[in-house]
């Protein structure tokens, strides 16, 4: 087996205090937590996270640290290693040991080095006296993706989806938080694979796509949407309410604003990737007419258009 230099793993000296060990572990555990890395790197990250957890398990326990330090400093990380004879060490099957003391997904499990060094410290004396009962194992976590439209990501909402379980088809009502971002990971407790100690979790990654009203623009969280006003509201200007993550924003449209003009609401878009600031919401002014017009109103509109120049835009020429 290979020697594990736990001090090197945590980036601390062999004389580090308990406070320094705790600080180093917290920093690395936060940096290498599997939920903070993309799915394609999960295997590599989980191995690193497990090594950090194992190092902390030993160095934060005075008894384990004392036994570990007895090996001395002449061992190097990755060097072939066999436990010294005597001293209470005994060989433990690594898979069995991992199942009993933390194996089964999420960064759990210990190396064969750890099992050989400290297996006798759990449930039985040196030499393997005593019996053990295998601890129940929790089910594995499961990953999936869900598409949501930009409006739901911006304003929040609910999405229902079906989940196949051992008992048949299960319906789940998911609450989407406001200002969600593309790639955001949501952990749904107990919706993963079943296990003796309870089901694992469902890690659901959100993928944001353009919708009918709110549309994505670029990759920094900018969103655009249309607001429709009547032609006569452009003469003196008007104020419209626009739905934003914080509730509603009053958008003032100045007199003379042209149809198709983009008005910016800063910071009212979606959150950017990797914690970047929110993008902006661009509101595009469009013209429309009431759903129903009286005969007199229709007559006035025709009269207005008799001598007026033609209005063209977009693809019309």
DRENTI-13469 format. One record per residue (C-alpha): x, y, z. Coordinates in steps of 0.001 Angstrom, whole numbers, plus 500000, padded with zeros to 6 digits. Layout:
<atoms>
XYZ...
</atoms>
This chain:
<atoms>
500000500000500000501035503657499670501891505919502586499509508868503027501118512090504237498154513708505932500086516850506782500898517398503115497265516747502187496080519562504461499051521802503633500211522169507251503333521453509257503751518419511520503650520764514523500332522358513549497960523142516405494397521751516538493112525191515525495408525260512488494263521769511493490609522771511782491151525959509764493043524162506995490425521423506768487496523841506563489168525826503806489995522764501684486661521048502303484868524140501075487101524421498011486834520741497035483225520005497947481751517954495040478709520224494745480986523107493663482430521316490640480950520182487303479710516635486872482504515697484459485096516273487219483091514584489999485212511417490241488469513376490553486962515859493011485403513164495209488791511442495529490401514708496593487557515454499009487852511956500504491623512395501008491048515716502793488371514160505015490633511215505851493530513506506782491269515503509070489848512314510619493357511341511734494984514662512620491999516078514494491866513008516778494674513111519392494902509328519718495017508685515967497463511542515430499789510166518106499817506732516485500339508263513051503232510460514246505026507395515633505824506450512046508243509360511902509047511750509097511066509428506886507996508272504951507073510180501809503662510608500175502978507630497892505967505595499132505383501849499558504434501205503169503738498290505493502582498851509081505289498084511661504855494747513454503071494893516782501708498072518244498125496964517816497994497296514031496051494758512031494961494337508433491316495241507705489533494763504395489300498339503005485892497853501377484410496399504555485971499169506616484625501867504267481146500407504468481232500474508258482827503882508705481633506291506064481731504629502647479113505002499956479167508277498028479566511952498831483293511753499519483066509037502189485276505953502510488856505492503695492052504309502047493615500909502695496401502789504498493858504227506957492133500868507393495415499127508201496561501839510585493349502414512535490984499504511883491579498053515345490410501297516990486796500612515990484741497879517653487333495407518951490841495279520357494195494681518752494402491538516757490775491679515684489039490561518897485328491275519059482690491333516373481285494064514178477929494685512658477988496345509256476402499757509454473457500338507083474437502145503908472754505220502508471647505152498885473757506825496218473125510363495024471690510734491511472286513576489044469794514937486516469089518105484510465915520151484118465181522881481575463343525953482818462364529052480856464030532382481584460856533803483123460683531031485721464386531427486454463981535191486877460752535351488871460653531916490502457789529475490317456894525823490569457677522928488264456199519460488505458106516448487199457798512691487407460344510471489111460524506722488569460814504880491877460644501269492989457002501808493921455949503280490512455851506799489115456217509646491717455205513289491103457406516002492625456469519687492917459683521689492805459918525321493903462316527277491671463918530181493591463920533692492132466974534780490137468138531205489509471073530883487140472007528474484400473911525493485812472635526023489354472564522799491372469589521990493595469857519158496133466554517327496667466928515273499816465838511646499760465068511457496019468165509489495034468730505741495019467192503835497937469424502374500635469248500601503968469946503828505862467687505925503663467653507171500107470387509342498635469751512786497183468793513971493715471248516588492431469191518545489917471062520954487653468980523770486145469384524668482472467832528023481596466401528530478100464551531420476432460787531548476912457912533311475185458128536480477298461614536569478816464488535743476479468180535160477191470718537509475641474400536612475861476036534543478584476321537069481428472755536813482675471135539519480516467443539018479754465078540903477446461288541183477400458644543198475550456227545726477026453250546682474882451664550126475089449085551999473028450272554485470352448752557483472139450740556650475311453910557572473440452721561171472960452952562200476613454865559220477967453625556684480482454741554439483340454421550664483233455023548034485889457573545351485021457904542086486940461432541673488387462916539274490986462298541742493809458617542258492885457784545021490397459729547950488974458073551131487706459491551848484265458974555362482961458652555629479171459553559146478105457565561109475463459022560505472026460287557010472805460366555040469562458833551580469140461541548918469385463709551044471691465488549089474463465320550385478012467711548972480632466907547919484184470347547368485693470945544314487856467453542910487260468568540013485084469777536549486061472759535702488213475951535149486275478045531981486366480419531354489294478790533997491463479174536849488954476860539871489451473357539762488046472893540745484434470479543421483244466854543292482110466278545019478753462709546103478119461721546576474471458867548977473742456203547613471402452953549168470183449582547508470424445869548241470349443121547303472780441485543941472123438222545650471155437612549101469630434320550912469166433194551947465708434092555568466516437607554594467653438157552593464472436973555551462433439387557900464176442292555537463553441468555370459830441267559151459722444617559409461459446228557183458852444832558950455747447601561502455294450213560013457616453487558646456194453886554899456162455505553232459161457817550302458503460202548356460718461798544977461219461747542900458044459173545195456350460571547590453734
</atoms>
